[in-house]
């Protein structure tokens, strides 16, 4: 898919990975879990529990995450992520 940005057309590639229990974590355990709780049948509506570690899933860390005085995510212009 091509999108216009700053007067040019860019090809967009979706780098999203689906969250599931096989996603890796820093500690080697389960980074993501999802379950429908039993109350679904008992109360007639579904309650879901979603647990995930911070940093799980597709995301971008800002330099500030690892570098003292680095830029935060708002200081990284979108055009720097386009090739």
N, C-alpha and C positions, 0 to 999 in steps of 0.2 A: 504494500500500500504506500502511496506517495502522499506526503502532506506538504503544504506550503509553509515556509518559515523564513522570515527576513528576506523575502523576495526570491527565494529559491525553492525548488521542489526536492524533498528528501525522501529516500526510501526508508520506511520504518520496519524494523524487525522486532517482533515481540520476544523478549528474552525471559518472559515469565515462566517459572517452574511451578507446577501444581504442588500444593502442600499435601504431604502424606507422612505416615509414621516412618518411612524409610529415609526421610530427609536427614542429613547429618547434623550433628551439633558439636560444639566445641568440646564438650565433655564425653562425647561418644555415645550418649544416650538418645532418647527419642526427643527430637526438637519440636514435634507437632503431634497432637492427638485430638480427635474429634469423636464424640459419642452422643447418641440420643439417649436420654435418661428414661428410666422405666415409667415415669409419671405420664408419658405420652398416652398410654392405654388407660391408666387409672383416672386421669383428669380430663381426657379428651383434647388435649393440646400437647404439642411436643416442646420439650425443653432440651436444649442442646448444651453440651459442655465443650468448649474449645480451649485447649491449653497449648501455648507455644513459648519458646524461649525468645527473648529479645534478639533480634538479628537473624531469626529463622526466616526462610523464604527469600524471594528475589527482592533485593533492595540495594541501595547505594549508600555507603558510609561517607560522610564528609571528612575531609582531612583533619578537622578538629577532633574527630573521634580518636585519632591516634597521635596527632601532632600538636603539642602545646602551641597555641597562637595560630593554628591552622584555620582555614575558612570553614564556616558552618555551611550547611546545605543551601541556605538562601543566598549565600555569596558566590555560589558556583553557577554561572550563567548556562542556560540550556544549550546555547549554541556551542559550548565547549564539549557537549556530549554527542554532537552530530558529526559524522564523517562523510 
